[in-house]
Amino acid sequence: MNTHLHVTSWVLAFILFIVVVALNKSGKAKGAKIFQMILRLDYLLILYSGGTLLATYFNGPQMGEAIFKGLAGIWAIFAMEMISMKSGREEPTKSWWIQLVIAVLLTLILGFGRLGLGFLP
């Protein structure tokens, strides 16, 4: 069940993130601020569900990879937050977009490709 909660929360985070960036680009700062606060609450859900998944790998053979995946996930959240903030201030975000793509790819490859928990009920 934790896996489903985790995947649902980060899919929701990506949707909210796209809404925040789109609202910032269209100049609707107040709407973007509201969705950004909701997105930050979703980050907490991601961290909670990810932490419970990480705990299942402790003392196992894949503990190191699970910790690295957790760090890559935190990096992805940080990059999303920086893009959200900087797009609202109309600052350059190219380097953060590159970091976001790298962090998300690492997280997905480790989460679905290397680590064996997958979508167990």
C-alpha beads as a LAMMPS data file, in Angstrom:
LAMMPS data file: protein, C-alpha beads

121 atoms
120 bonds

1 atom types
1 bond types

-500.0 500.0 xlo xhi
-500.0 500.0 ylo yhi
-500.0 500.0 zlo zhi

Masses

1 110.0

Atoms # bond

1 1 1 0.000 0.000 0.000
2 1 1 2.859 2.387 0.733
3 1 1 4.118 2.060 -2.831
4 1 1 0.754 3.126 -4.229
5 1 1 0.580 6.095 -1.851
6 1 1 4.109 7.100 -2.825
7 1 1 3.542 6.871 -6.582
8 1 1 0.186 8.656 -6.334
9 1 1 1.710 11.470 -4.298
10 1 1 4.568 12.104 -6.722
11 1 1 2.285 11.944 -9.762
12 1 1 0.109 14.541 -8.015
13 1 1 3.253 16.560 -7.276
14 1 1 4.230 16.614 -10.967
15 1 1 0.737 17.764 -11.936
16 1 1 0.738 20.503 -9.296
17 1 1 4.273 21.488 -10.319
18 1 1 3.226 21.937 -13.950
19 1 1 0.236 24.034 -12.827
20 1 1 2.483 26.244 -10.650
21 1 1 4.994 26.828 -13.447
22 1 1 2.216 27.526 -15.975
23 1 1 0.525 30.010 -13.647
24 1 1 3.847 31.737 -12.979
25 1 1 4.547 31.988 -16.717
26 1 1 1.110 33.494 -17.369
27 1 1 1.578 36.115 -14.650
28 1 1 -1.012 34.760 -12.206
29 1 1 1.131 34.964 -9.085
30 1 1 -1.696 34.604 -6.566
31 1 1 -2.991 31.370 -8.103
32 1 1 0.551 30.047 -8.410
33 1 1 1.181 30.783 -4.720
34 1 1 -1.919 28.800 -3.689
35 1 1 -0.955 25.778 -5.782
36 1 1 2.635 26.038 -4.585
37 1 1 1.446 25.740 -0.966
38 1 1 -0.593 22.652 -1.880
39 1 1 2.481 21.279 -3.661
40 1 1 4.563 21.794 -0.531
41 1 1 2.031 19.791 1.476
42 1 1 2.304 17.055 -1.125
43 1 1 6.096 17.075 -0.682
44 1 1 5.488 16.107 2.952
45 1 1 3.357 13.167 1.831
46 1 1 6.090 12.108 -0.597
47 1 1 8.722 12.283 2.136
48 1 1 6.552 10.306 4.569
49 1 1 5.642 7.543 2.118
50 1 1 9.202 7.431 0.755
51 1 1 10.576 7.155 4.278
52 1 1 8.335 4.199 5.048
53 1 1 9.426 2.509 1.819
54 1 1 13.066 3.210 2.650
55 1 1 12.614 1.598 6.061
56 1 1 11.649 -1.683 4.391
57 1 1 15.101 -1.872 2.795
58 1 1 17.087 -1.328 5.995
59 1 1 19.396 -4.220 6.882
60 1 1 18.819 -5.725 3.444
61 1 1 21.200 -6.258 0.537
62 1 1 19.871 -3.206 -1.359
63 1 1 20.047 -0.728 1.511
64 1 1 22.719 1.429 -0.152
65 1 1 20.790 1.720 -3.397
66 1 1 17.604 2.556 -1.486
67 1 1 19.382 5.338 0.405
68 1 1 20.795 6.698 -2.866
69 1 1 17.292 6.585 -4.396
70 1 1 15.959 8.505 -1.398
71 1 1 18.640 11.157 -1.819
72 1 1 17.877 11.423 -5.555
73 1 1 14.194 11.856 -4.685
74 1 1 14.994 14.649 -2.243
75 1 1 17.157 16.235 -4.956
76 1 1 14.172 16.067 -7.360
77 1 1 11.901 17.736 -4.788
78 1 1 14.498 20.449 -4.209
79 1 1 14.846 21.071 -7.959
80 1 1 11.064 21.304 -8.343
81 1 1 10.878 23.793 -5.493
82 1 1 13.675 25.927 -6.941
83 1 1 12.034 25.961 -10.387
84 1 1 8.716 26.952 -8.802
85 1 1 10.298 29.778 -6.838
86 1 1 12.558 31.082 -9.588
87 1 1 9.856 30.984 -12.265
88 1 1 7.704 33.171 -10.006
89 1 1 10.508 35.710 -9.775
90 1 1 11.259 35.394 -13.498
91 1 1 14.810 34.201 -12.835
92 1 1 16.609 31.677 -15.083
93 1 1 15.696 28.052 -14.375
94 1 1 17.575 26.103 -17.069
95 1 1 20.143 24.550 -14.725
96 1 1 17.388 23.474 -12.310
97 1 1 15.416 21.858 -15.137
98 1 1 18.511 19.843 -16.088
99 1 1 18.983 18.788 -12.466
100 1 1 15.315 17.842 -12.205
101 1 1 15.507 15.591 -15.262
102 1 1 18.655 13.870 -13.946
103 1 1 17.217 13.405 -10.448
104 1 1 13.881 12.062 -11.710
105 1 1 15.602 9.644 -14.102
106 1 1 17.860 8.350 -11.324
107 1 1 14.905 7.974 -8.996
108 1 1 12.761 6.134 -11.545
109 1 1 15.556 3.832 -12.684
110 1 1 16.436 2.895 -9.131
111 1 1 12.836 2.678 -7.932
112 1 1 11.387 0.584 -10.728
113 1 1 14.475 -0.968 -12.293
114 1 1 16.912 -1.872 -9.514
115 1 1 15.004 -2.069 -6.265
116 1 1 12.781 -5.106 -5.978
117 1 1 9.799 -3.798 -4.001
118 1 1 7.909 -2.461 -7.024
119 1 1 4.117 -2.498 -6.661
120 1 1 3.724 -5.138 -4.003
121 1 1 0.389 -4.823 -2.178

Bonds

1 1 1 2
2 1 2 3
3 1 3 4
4 1 4 5
5 1 5 6
6 1 6 7
7 1 7 8
8 1 8 9
9 1 9 10
10 1 10 11
11 1 11 12
12 1 12 13
13 1 13 14
14 1 14 15
15 1 15 16
16 1 16 17
17 1 17 18
18 1 18 19
19 1 19 20
20 1 20 21
21 1 21 22
22 1 22 23
23 1 23 24
24 1 24 25
25 1 25 26
26 1 26 27
27 1 27 28
28 1 28 29
29 1 29 30
30 1 30 31
31 1 31 32
32 1 32 33
33 1 33 34
34 1 34 35
35 1 35 36
36 1 36 37
37 1 37 38
38 1 38 39
39 1 39 40
40 1 40 41
41 1 41 42
42 1 42 43
43 1 43 44
44 1 44 45
45 1 45 46
46 1 46 47
47 1 47 48
48 1 48 49
49 1 49 50
50 1 50 51
51 1 51 52
52 1 52 53
53 1 53 54
54 1 54 55
55 1 55 56
56 1 56 57
57 1 57 58
58 1 58 59
59 1 59 60
60 1 60 61
61 1 61 62
62 1 62 63
63 1 63 64
64 1 64 65
65 1 65 66
66 1 66 67
67 1 67 68
68 1 68 69
69 1 69 70
70 1 70 71
71 1 71 72
72 1 72 73
73 1 73 74
74 1 74 75
75 1 75 76
76 1 76 77
77 1 77 78
78 1 78 79
79 1 79 80
80 1 80 81
81 1 81 82
82 1 82 83
83 1 83 84
84 1 84 85
85 1 85 86
86 1 86 87
87 1 87 88
88 1 88 89
89 1 89 90
90 1 90 91
91 1 91 92
92 1 92 93
93 1 93 94
94 1 94 95
95 1 95 96
96 1 96 97
97 1 97 98
98 1 98 99
99 1 99 100
100 1 100 101
101 1 101 102
102 1 102 103
103 1 103 104
104 1 104 105
105 1 105 106
106 1 106 107
107 1 107 108
108 1 108 109
109 1 109 110
110 1 110 111
111 1 111 112
112 1 112 113
113 1 113 114
114 1 114 115
115 1 115 116
116 1 116 117
117 1 117 118
118 1 118 119
119 1 119 120
120 1 120 121
